Amino acid sequence: MRIWDTAGAEQFRSLTRQFYCKADAIIVCFAINDRYSFERVQVYLQDVQNYGQHRVPMVLVGTKLDLEDDRCVTYSDAESFA
């Protein structure tokens, strides 16, 4: 198993597009205390649709639950999006 973590850095975007075509599964993560990271999920999912295999299993993961007091993305927002 290979796991590629680009932390959403734009400089790796062209590389991640290449990985989508051979991926057997995709995990998209966002920080619950960073609304922008949640909004960027849509960009990555669009790349998966454009460059990845059809019907590849995907999982949406909210990270940094330990920062619950700074939460910007509600559970219901993430659930609705998923």
C-alpha positions, 0 to 999 in steps of 0.5 A, spaced: 500 500 500 502 506 498 499 513 501 501 519 498 500 525 503 501 532 499 497 536 505 493 540 499 499 543 497 498 546 490 505 545 488 504 537 488 497 538 484 500 536 478 503 530 481 496 528 485 492 528 478 497 522 476 496 518 482 488 518 481 488 514 475 491 508 478 488 509 485 484 503 488 481 508 493 481 515 495 481 518 502 480 526 502 481 529 509 480 536 511 481 540 518 474 541 522 478 547 524 479 550 517 473 552 513 478 553 507 480 546 507 473 543 507 471 548 501 477 545 497 475 538 498 470 539 492 476 541 488 480 534 489 473 531 488 473 534 481 480 532 480 478 525 482 472 525 477 477 528 471 483 524 472 481 518 476 478 511 475 470 511 475 467 508 481 473 508 486 471 508 493 472 514 497 472 516 504 471 523 507 475 524 513 475 530 518 481 531 522 483 535 528 478 533 532 482 535 538 481 542 536 473 541 537 473 548 541 475 551 534 471 547 530 469 551 523 465 545 520 460 542 523 458 534 523 452 536 519 455 540 514 460 534 513 455 529 513 451 533 508 457 534 503 458 526 504 
